[in-house]
Amino acid sequence: MDNNRTMYKAFNLTDIDYSKFNGLGGSESHCLRTQDFDGEIKAFFEDGGFDGSGIQQDWFPKVHADIFISHAHKDMDQATGLANWLFDNFGLTSFIDSQVWGHADKLIKKLNDHYKEPDSKNYSYEATKKTSSHVHVMLSTALSKMIDACECVFFMNTPNSLSASQIDEKTFSPWIFYEVTTVNLIRKKKPKEHRLKGKNFSEARIRESLPQISVRYNLDVSSQMVKLTGQDLADWKVCAAYSVTFRRAPEKTHPLDKLYKKKGIPLC
C-alpha cells in the first residue's frame, strides 16, 4: 500500500440503517454554526467589480473539523444525525457545509440583483452566467480546502446519492461527483498533520433550478474509499471507549486510530 495514501482516509458508508440517525438533528454540539447569510454584500464591491476572495471567505469560510460528511441534499437530516452521533460517542466534529456556509443560490441572487438594471425586473443573461460561474468556483475551491483540511471523509452511500438503476456507480449530483473525485485526487496526510491544527470548531447544495435536466456522472467510490458498514460503526463505538476528558488527555488513543486499526489501515 502507498504510504503516502494510508493515513488520510475516505470511507464509503454502506449497509447502514440511517433511520436511526433521524431525530438527532438540530443539535449544535457537533460543529460550528455561522451567522445567517441575509446581510448585504455591498462592502465587497469596488470600482464596478467585487472582491471574490473576500466573499468566499465570508460565505464559505474554512473551519476546523475532524470529518467531512459528503451526502445528498435529501439526506440532510441523516447527515446531521450522523454528525451528532460521531460527536456524542467519540468527540469528533463533522463538517456539513449547509450547517456552516451560506447558500450558493442566495449569493448568486444577491450578485445578480446588484448588477440588474435599475427599475428593471429582468436580469442580464451574460451577467447571470458570470456571477454563477464565479460563485461555483468559490464553492468548489472552498470544498477542496475543507476536504484537504479534514482527517477523514465519510461518504453517505444511499439511493439519494447514487443511482440504484445502473450497474455502474453513478450520481445525478454534480457536487457529490466533485467531492468524491476530489477525495480520489487530493494529497493524503498523516493524522498527526491534522491533529496539530488546534481547536475543533458542513454541503451547500445548489438547488436544481431546472429539474427537467438530468445529468449523470460516473462515480468511483470503491478504489480509494474504505467500505464502512453499520456493524463497523457499532463495533467502533464499543471498542473506542471514549472519555469526555479525551481532548485534555492526548496520551489516550484517538477515536479515529481505533477505526483505522479495526479496518486494517496501517498507523505510523
Residue frames relative to the residue before (quaternion, step in Angstrom):
aa qw qx qy qz dx dy dz
M 1.0000 0.0000 0.0000 0.0000 0.00 0.00 0.00
D 0.5140 -0.6480 0.4728 0.3038 3.58 -1.00 0.86
N 0.3948 -0.7564 0.4706 0.2247 3.58 -0.51 1.21
N 0.6172 0.5516 -0.3510 0.4377 3.57 1.20 -0.43
R 0.7479 0.3709 -0.2017 0.5122 3.56 1.25 -0.25
T 0.5159 0.6968 -0.3885 0.3121 3.59 1.20 0.26
M 0.7602 0.4499 -0.2134 0.4172 3.58 1.03 -0.65
Y 0.6527 0.3611 -0.2979 0.5958 3.56 1.15 -0.46
K 0.0223 -0.8576 0.5121 -0.0425 3.60 -0.51 1.13
A 0.1990 -0.7292 0.6428 0.1242 3.49 -1.27 0.67
F 0.1686 -0.8016 0.5708 0.0556 3.55 -0.91 0.97
N 0.2877 -0.7351 0.5991 0.1338 3.52 -1.03 0.98
L 0.1907 -0.8217 0.5305 0.0844 3.59 -0.16 1.30
T 0.0910 0.8009 -0.5782 0.1264 3.56 -0.39 1.27
D 0.8184 0.2396 -0.1778 0.4911 3.56 -1.31 0.34
I 0.4765 0.6547 -0.4402 0.3880 3.57 1.00 0.84
D 0.3542 -0.7165 0.5627 0.2111 3.55 -0.96 0.91
Y 0.1787 -0.8312 0.5199 0.0832 3.56 0.01 1.29
S 0.4986 0.6663 -0.4361 0.3425 3.59 1.21 -0.26
K 0.5972 0.5785 -0.3720 0.4126 3.60 1.14 -0.51
F 0.6509 0.5023 -0.3186 0.4717 3.56 1.24 -0.34
N 0.4659 0.6634 -0.4565 0.3667 3.60 1.26 -0.13
G 0.7750 0.3171 -0.2430 0.4896 3.54 -0.99 0.80
L 0.6156 0.5376 -0.3510 0.4570 3.56 1.30 -0.09
G 0.5045 0.6508 -0.4246 0.3765 3.59 1.28 -0.02
G 0.6521 0.5450 -0.3760 0.3694 3.51 -1.31 0.14
S 0.5952 0.5496 -0.3757 0.4501 3.57 1.19 -0.36
E 0.2901 -0.7584 0.5577 0.1720 3.56 -1.04 0.77
S 0.4247 0.7493 -0.4376 0.2581 3.58 1.23 0.17
H 0.7113 0.5293 -0.2689 0.3764 3.58 1.02 -0.71
C 0.8259 0.0341 0.0026 0.5628 3.62 1.08 -0.42
L 0.6120 -0.5381 0.4340 0.3842 3.49 -1.34 0.27
R 0.1366 -0.7541 0.6339 0.1042 3.53 -1.10 0.72
T 0.2955 -0.7780 0.5333 0.1517 3.53 -0.88 0.94
Q 0.7160 -0.4543 0.3134 0.4275 3.53 -1.33 0.04
D 0.5966 -0.5341 0.4463 0.3995 3.52 -1.32 0.26
F 0.3209 -0.7836 0.5082 0.1573 3.56 -0.84 1.00
D 0.3395 0.7246 -0.5292 0.2823 3.55 0.52 1.20
G 0.4780 0.7106 -0.4135 0.3091 3.55 1.30 0.04
E 0.6473 -0.5151 0.3992 0.3954 3.51 -1.36 0.11
I 0.2548 -0.7525 0.5845 0.1651 3.56 -1.24 0.48
K 0.3075 0.7915 -0.4821 0.2158 3.56 1.28 0.27
A 0.6083 0.5930 -0.3548 0.3903 3.57 1.05 -0.71
F 0.6810 0.5002 -0.2854 0.4523 3.57 1.19 -0.48
F 0.6222 0.5365 -0.3432 0.4553 3.60 1.26 -0.01
E 0.1455 0.7708 -0.6087 0.1188 3.51 -1.06 0.85
D 0.8548 0.0291 -0.0572 0.5149 3.57 -0.96 0.95
G 0.7453 -0.4372 0.2229 0.4514 3.57 0.90 0.92
G 0.7210 0.3673 -0.2411 0.5358 3.59 1.27 -0.11
F 0.3325 -0.7347 0.5427 0.2348 3.56 -1.26 -0.13
D 0.5246 -0.6358 0.4843 0.2931 3.52 -1.26 0.60
G 0.2539 -0.8111 0.5101 0.1319 3.57 -0.09 1.30
S 0.6498 0.5117 -0.3262 0.4576 3.59 0.96 -0.79
G 0.6514 0.5185 -0.3159 0.4550 3.56 1.01 -0.80
I 0.6545 0.4986 -0.3075 0.4780 3.57 0.98 -0.84
Q 0.6382 0.5306 -0.3318 0.4483 3.58 0.96 -0.82
Q 0.6738 0.4871 -0.2976 0.4693 3.58 0.93 -0.87
D 0.6695 0.5065 -0.2966 0.4553 3.58 1.04 -0.74
W 0.7709 0.3669 -0.1821 0.4878 3.59 0.90 -0.94
F 0.8011 0.1739 -0.0656 0.5689 3.59 1.04 -0.77
P 0.0493 0.8505 -0.5221 0.0393 3.62 0.70 1.05
K 0.4503 -0.6511 0.5392 0.2873 3.52 -1.23 0.56
V 0.0287 -0.7918 0.6097 -0.0203 3.58 -0.83 1.01
H 0.4980 -0.6436 0.4783 0.3302 3.57 -1.24 0.18
A 0.1555 0.7556 -0.6244 0.1227 3.55 -0.95 0.96
D 0.5227 -0.6435 0.4638 0.3124 3.57 -1.21 0.49
I 0.8225 0.1513 -0.0099 0.5481 3.56 0.90 -1.00
F 0.2478 -0.7226 0.6287 0.1454 3.55 -1.06 0.87
I 0.1653 -0.7942 0.5790 0.0811 3.60 -0.62 1.12
S 0.1454 -0.7782 0.6091 0.0469 3.56 -0.61 1.23
H 0.1448 0.8079 -0.5465 0.1663 3.56 -0.61 1.13
A 0.5531 -0.5701 0.4855 0.3652 3.52 -1.32 0.29
H 0.6268 -0.5593 0.3881 0.3792 3.55 -1.13 0.64
K 0.6620 0.5179 -0.3054 0.4475 3.60 1.03 -0.79
D 0.6868 0.4656 -0.2769 0.4846 3.59 1.23 -0.34
M 0.2462 0.8180 -0.4930 0.1648 3.58 1.22 0.37
D 0.6679 0.5062 -0.3215 0.4408 3.62 0.82 -0.91
Q 0.6722 0.4856 -0.2999 0.4716 3.56 0.97 -0.85
A 0.6303 0.5332 -0.3360 0.4533 3.58 1.04 -0.75
T 0.6540 0.4999 -0.3053 0.4787 3.56 0.98 -0.86
G 0.6455 0.5120 -0.3151 0.4711 3.57 1.01 -0.79
L 0.6327 0.5232 -0.3271 0.4679 3.58 1.01 -0.81
A 0.6399 0.5250 -0.3245 0.4577 3.58 0.98 -0.84
N 0.6653 0.4903 -0.3031 0.4744 3.59 0.96 -0.83
W 0.6200 0.5372 -0.3337 0.4644 3.58 1.07 -0.75
L 0.6542 0.5107 -0.3070 0.4658 3.59 0.96 -0.85
F 0.6711 0.4844 -0.3027 0.4726 3.58 1.01 -0.77
D 0.6840 0.5075 -0.2931 0.4345 3.56 0.85 -0.98
N 0.7562 0.4033 -0.2074 0.4717 3.61 0.99 -0.82
F 0.8269 0.2064 -0.0690 0.5185 3.58 1.03 -0.73
G 0.4469 -0.6959 0.4572 0.3269 3.59 1.22 -0.20
L 0.4675 0.6808 -0.4318 0.3627 3.58 1.24 0.42
T 0.2768 -0.7600 0.5646 0.1644 3.56 -0.90 0.91
S 0.2147 -0.7893 0.5689 0.0847 3.55 -1.04 0.83
F 0.3274 -0.7189 0.5799 0.1993 3.53 -1.21 0.64
I 0.0454 0.7366 -0.6722 0.0594 3.54 -0.83 1.11
D 0.4145 -0.7881 0.3723 0.2617 3.56 -0.18 1.25
S 0.6585 0.5088 -0.3335 0.4431 3.61 0.96 -0.69
Q 0.5966 0.5444 -0.3619 0.4657 3.60 1.27 -0.23
V 0.7678 0.3695 -0.1611 0.4980 3.56 1.12 -0.72
W 0.7874 0.3670 -0.1586 0.4693 3.55 0.91 -0.95
G 0.5531 -0.5520 0.5012 0.3717 3.50 -1.36 0.25
H 0.5350 -0.6359 0.4513 0.3253 3.56 -1.22 0.45
A 0.5155 -0.6799 0.4298 0.2953 3.57 -0.78 1.06
D 0.6314 0.5430 -0.3428 0.4347 3.61 0.96 -0.79
K 0.6548 0.5155 -0.3122 0.4561 3.57 0.99 -0.87
L 0.6454 0.5141 -0.3151 0.4689 3.56 1.04 -0.81
I 0.6280 0.5331 -0.3333 0.4586 3.59 0.97 -0.85
K 0.6639 0.5044 -0.3114 0.4558 3.59 0.92 -0.88
K 0.6380 0.5246 -0.3325 0.4552 3.58 0.98 -0.80
L 0.6617 0.4894 -0.3077 0.4774 3.58 0.96 -0.81
N 0.6541 0.5077 -0.3169 0.4626 3.58 0.96 -0.83
D 0.6298 0.5300 -0.3338 0.4594 3.58 1.03 -0.77
H 0.6335 0.5465 -0.3308 0.4365 3.54 1.04 -0.78
Y 0.7561 0.3887 -0.2026 0.4859 3.57 0.96 -0.87
K 0.4677 0.6759 -0.4514 0.3475 3.60 1.24 -0.05
E 0.5459 -0.6191 0.4536 0.3362 3.54 -1.04 0.78
P 0.5639 -0.6103 0.4269 0.3568 3.63 -0.96 0.78
D 0.8467 0.1323 -0.1361 0.4971 3.56 -1.07 0.87
S 0.5710 0.5742 -0.3912 0.4373 3.60 1.21 0.36
K 0.3556 -0.7308 0.5437 0.2095 3.57 -1.08 0.74
N 0.6662 0.5108 -0.2809 0.4651 3.56 1.29 -0.23
Y 0.3599 -0.7069 0.5709 0.2116 3.50 -1.22 0.66
S 0.4962 -0.6161 0.5163 0.3281 3.54 -1.25 0.48
Y 0.4749 -0.6891 0.4670 0.2854 3.59 -0.73 1.04
E 0.6740 0.4956 -0.2999 0.4585 3.59 0.89 -0.93
A 0.6534 0.5166 -0.3168 0.4537 3.57 0.98 -0.84
T 0.6660 0.5033 -0.3121 0.4536 3.59 0.93 -0.86
K 0.6099 0.5396 -0.3525 0.4611 3.59 1.07 -0.67
K 0.6919 0.4862 -0.2834 0.4523 3.56 0.89 -0.93
T 0.6713 0.4872 -0.3160 0.4607 3.59 0.88 -0.87
S 0.6371 0.5226 -0.3324 0.4588 3.60 0.98 -0.78
S 0.6459 0.5246 -0.3196 0.4532 3.57 0.94 -0.87
H 0.6756 0.4965 -0.2990 0.4557 3.58 0.89 -0.93
V 0.6677 0.4912 -0.3141 0.4629 3.60 0.91 -0.84
H 0.6491 0.5120 -0.3268 0.4580 3.61 0.96 -0.78
V 0.6325 0.5053 -0.3313 0.4846 3.58 1.07 -0.69
M 0.6163 0.5369 -0.3425 0.4632 3.61 0.99 -0.78
L 0.6919 0.4903 -0.2775 0.4516 3.56 0.87 -1.02
S 0.6823 0.4833 -0.3006 0.4587 3.59 0.85 -0.94
T 0.6308 0.5200 -0.3328 0.4700 3.59 1.04 -0.73
A 0.6605 0.5033 -0.3028 0.4677 3.58 0.95 -0.88
L 0.6291 0.5259 -0.3338 0.4650 3.60 1.02 -0.75
S 0.6391 0.5262 -0.3253 0.4570 3.58 0.97 -0.85
K 0.6589 0.5115 -0.3092 0.4568 3.57 0.95 -0.87
M 0.6790 0.4826 -0.3001 0.4647 3.59 0.96 -0.80
I 0.6200 0.5223 -0.3475 0.4711 3.61 1.01 -0.74
D 0.6569 0.5088 -0.2975 0.4702 3.56 1.01 -0.85
A 0.7010 0.4951 -0.2714 0.4357 3.58 1.01 -0.82
C 0.6715 0.4938 -0.3053 0.4604 3.62 1.09 -0.62
E 0.5203 -0.6541 0.4515 0.3123 3.57 -1.06 0.74
C 0.8074 0.1044 -0.0321 0.5798 3.59 1.02 -0.77
V 0.2075 -0.7167 0.6453 0.1640 3.52 -1.34 0.45
F 0.1359 -0.7565 0.6352 0.0761 3.56 -0.94 0.94
F 0.1378 -0.7850 0.6009 0.0601 3.58 -0.58 1.15
M 0.2751 -0.7680 0.5590 0.1485 3.58 -0.61 1.16
N 0.1610 -0.8141 0.5569 0.0351 3.53 -0.19 1.36
T 0.2016 0.7758 -0.5614 0.2058 3.58 -0.15 1.33
P 0.6697 -0.4796 0.3588 0.4389 3.63 -1.20 0.17
N 0.6274 0.5379 -0.3416 0.4476 3.58 1.17 -0.44
S 0.7209 0.4226 -0.2458 0.4912 3.58 1.17 -0.52
L 0.7797 0.1926 -0.1100 0.5856 3.59 1.13 -0.63
S 0.4855 -0.6573 0.4955 0.2945 3.55 -1.11 0.70
A 0.2987 -0.7813 0.5253 0.1561 3.56 -0.66 1.13
S 0.6320 0.5669 -0.3306 0.4122 3.59 1.22 -0.31
Q 0.6647 0.4877 -0.2982 0.4811 3.56 1.28 -0.12
I 0.5069 -0.6210 0.4981 0.3308 3.58 -1.12 0.67
D 0.7093 0.3767 -0.2293 0.5500 3.55 0.99 -0.87
E 0.5384 -0.6147 0.4654 0.3401 3.55 -1.19 0.57
K 0.0767 0.7910 -0.5981 0.1040 3.55 -0.74 1.11
T 0.1307 -0.7700 0.6174 0.0937 3.53 -1.24 0.48
F 0.3747 -0.7090 0.5519 0.2287 3.54 -1.21 0.59
S 0.6110 0.5621 -0.3420 0.4401 3.59 1.28 -0.15
P 0.3727 -0.7314 0.5160 0.2449 3.63 -0.65 1.00
W 0.6676 0.5135 -0.3147 0.4377 3.58 1.10 -0.62
I 0.6045 0.5033 -0.3591 0.5024 3.60 1.09 -0.56
F 0.6164 0.5368 -0.3355 0.4683 3.58 1.01 -0.81
Y 0.6728 0.4958 -0.2993 0.4603 3.57 0.89 -0.91
E 0.6849 0.5004 -0.2976 0.4381 3.59 0.84 -0.96
V 0.6874 0.4703 -0.2951 0.4681 3.60 0.85 -0.93
T 0.6355 0.5147 -0.3320 0.4701 3.59 0.99 -0.77
T 0.6383 0.5196 -0.3224 0.4675 3.59 1.00 -0.80
V 0.6227 0.5386 -0.3353 0.4580 3.59 0.99 -0.82
N 0.6913 0.4889 -0.2823 0.4510 3.59 0.94 -0.88
L 0.7340 0.4308 -0.2276 0.4731 3.59 1.16 -0.56
I 0.6265 0.6092 -0.3427 0.3450 3.56 1.04 -0.80
R 0.5838 -0.5806 0.4370 0.3622 3.55 -1.19 0.61
K 0.3362 -0.7426 0.5471 0.1902 3.56 -1.11 0.68
K 0.1403 -0.7996 0.5823 0.0433 3.56 -0.99 0.90
K 0.5448 -0.6118 0.4651 0.3354 3.55 -1.18 0.59
P 0.6531 -0.5392 0.3516 0.3988 3.62 -1.13 0.57
K 0.6497 0.5365 -0.3444 0.4141 3.59 0.92 -0.83
E 0.5987 0.5537 -0.3669 0.4477 3.60 1.14 -0.50
H 0.6648 0.4769 -0.2956 0.4932 3.58 1.15 -0.60
R 0.7334 0.4885 -0.2404 0.4070 3.55 0.91 -0.96
L 0.6076 0.5424 -0.3561 0.4582 3.59 1.28 -0.02
K 0.5020 0.7106 -0.3879 0.3042 3.55 1.30 -0.04
G 0.6425 -0.5401 0.3418 0.4227 3.61 1.14 -0.22
K 0.8244 -0.2834 0.1897 0.4518 3.51 -1.25 -0.53
N 0.4597 -0.6555 0.5241 0.2903 3.48 -1.28 0.51
F 0.3012 -0.7340 0.5675 0.2203 3.52 -0.82 0.54
S 0.0744 0.7416 0.0376 -0.6656 6.10 -1.12 -9.42
E 0.8110 -0.1401 -0.0728 0.5633 5.15 0.94 -0.80
A 0.2516 -0.7595 0.5719 0.1810 3.45 -0.38 1.14
R 0.1442 -0.8233 0.5456 0.0605 3.53 0.05 1.25
I 0.3572 -0.7213 0.5513 0.2195 3.54 -0.90 0.90
R 0.4125 -0.7206 0.4999 0.2466 3.55 -0.67 1.08
E 0.5038 -0.6597 0.4708 0.2989 3.53 -1.05 0.81
S 0.2285 -0.7938 0.5517 0.1154 3.55 -0.48 1.21
L 0.7603 0.2156 -0.1423 0.5960 3.58 1.23 -0.44
P 0.1422 -0.8566 0.4878 0.0901 3.61 0.40 1.20
Q 0.5983 0.5749 -0.3823 0.4067 3.62 1.15 -0.37
I 0.6052 0.5259 -0.3633 0.4745 3.59 1.25 -0.24
S 0.0291 -0.8049 0.5921 -0.0270 3.57 -0.63 1.13
V 0.0106 0.8060 -0.5878 0.0694 3.56 -0.50 1.23
R 0.1787 -0.7871 0.5843 0.0850 3.58 -0.83 1.01
Y 0.1376 -0.7651 0.6241 0.0793 3.56 -1.16 0.70
N 0.4410 -0.6478 0.5459 0.2963 3.57 -1.02 0.79
L 0.1127 -0.8188 0.5629 0.0045 3.57 -0.85 0.98
D 0.1888 -0.7780 0.5931 0.0859 3.56 -0.88 1.00
V 0.0824 0.8146 -0.5660 0.0958 3.57 -0.19 1.28
S 0.6329 0.5660 -0.3251 0.4163 3.59 1.23 0.15
S 0.6917 0.5170 -0.3101 0.3977 3.60 0.88 -0.84
Q 0.7873 0.3006 -0.1538 0.5159 3.61 1.03 -0.75
M 0.6968 0.4671 -0.2705 0.4724 3.59 1.20 -0.38
V 0.3800 -0.7062 0.5554 0.2200 3.54 -1.07 0.82
K 0.4386 -0.7065 0.4886 0.2640 3.59 -0.78 1.01
L 0.0362 -0.7870 0.6154 -0.0258 3.54 -0.93 0.98
T 0.1497 -0.8205 0.5503 0.0403 3.58 -0.62 1.16
G 0.6977 -0.4443 0.3528 0.4375 3.53 -1.33 0.08
Q 0.6355 0.5211 -0.3256 0.4676 3.57 1.05 -0.76
D 0.6091 0.5478 -0.3456 0.4576 3.58 1.08 -0.72
L 0.6558 0.5074 -0.3158 0.4612 3.58 0.94 -0.86
A 0.6541 0.5136 -0.3135 0.4583 3.57 0.96 -0.86
D 0.6672 0.4952 -0.2972 0.4703 3.59 0.96 -0.89
W 0.6257 0.5430 -0.3287 0.4535 3.56 1.04 -0.81
K 0.6401 0.5318 -0.3213 0.4519 3.56 0.98 -0.86
V 0.6696 0.5043 -0.3002 0.4551 3.58 0.97 -0.86
C 0.7532 0.4237 -0.2342 0.4454 3.58 0.82 -0.98
A 0.5846 0.6210 -0.3816 0.3563 3.59 1.13 -0.50
A 0.0621 -0.8356 0.5408 0.0741 3.58 1.08 -0.78
Y 0.0617 0.8530 -0.5131 0.0730 3.52 0.86 1.05
S 0.2016 -0.7581 0.6112 0.1053 3.54 -1.08 0.85
V 0.5202 -0.6495 0.4498 0.3245 3.58 -0.99 0.78
T 0.6567 0.4935 -0.3143 0.4759 3.58 1.27 -0.24
F 0.3174 0.7994 -0.4780 0.1782 3.57 1.27 0.09
R 0.6903 0.4979 -0.3018 0.4295 3.56 0.79 -1.00
R 0.6941 0.4260 -0.2755 0.5108 3.60 1.18 -0.43
A 0.7263 0.3484 -0.2178 0.5511 3.57 1.31 0.01
P 0.1021 -0.8631 0.4921 0.0504 3.59 0.47 1.20
E 0.5585 0.6056 -0.4090 0.3924 3.59 1.18 -0.24
K 0.5646 0.5854 -0.3920 0.4300 3.61 1.21 -0.32
T 0.5958 -0.5817 0.4181 0.3631 3.56 -1.18 0.54
H 0.4458 -0.6929 0.5006 0.2655 3.56 -0.84 0.99
P 0.5740 -0.6201 0.4016 0.3532 3.64 -0.93 0.81
L 0.6609 0.5021 -0.3273 0.4515 3.62 0.95 -0.74
D 0.5894 0.5538 -0.3730 0.4547 3.61 1.13 -0.54
K 0.6031 0.5482 -0.3440 0.4663 3.57 1.14 -0.69
L 0.6595 0.4979 -0.3022 0.4751 3.57 0.99 -0.84
Y 0.6357 0.5272 -0.3361 0.4528 3.60 0.93 -0.85
K 0.6653 0.5093 -0.3038 0.4536 3.57 0.91 -0.95
K 0.6510 0.5262 -0.3189 0.4445 3.56 0.93 -0.87
K 0.7430 0.3935 -0.2117 0.4983 3.58 1.02 -0.81
G 0.5329 -0.6709 0.3877 0.3400 3.59 1.26 0.24
I 0.4077 0.6924 -0.4881 0.3409 3.57 1.14 0.60
P 0.4460 -0.7246 0.4501 0.2711 3.63 -0.57 1.11
L 0.2229 -0.7424 0.6183 0.1300 3.53 -1.15 0.76
C 0.0341 0.7989 -0.6003 0.0172 3.56 -1.12 0.63
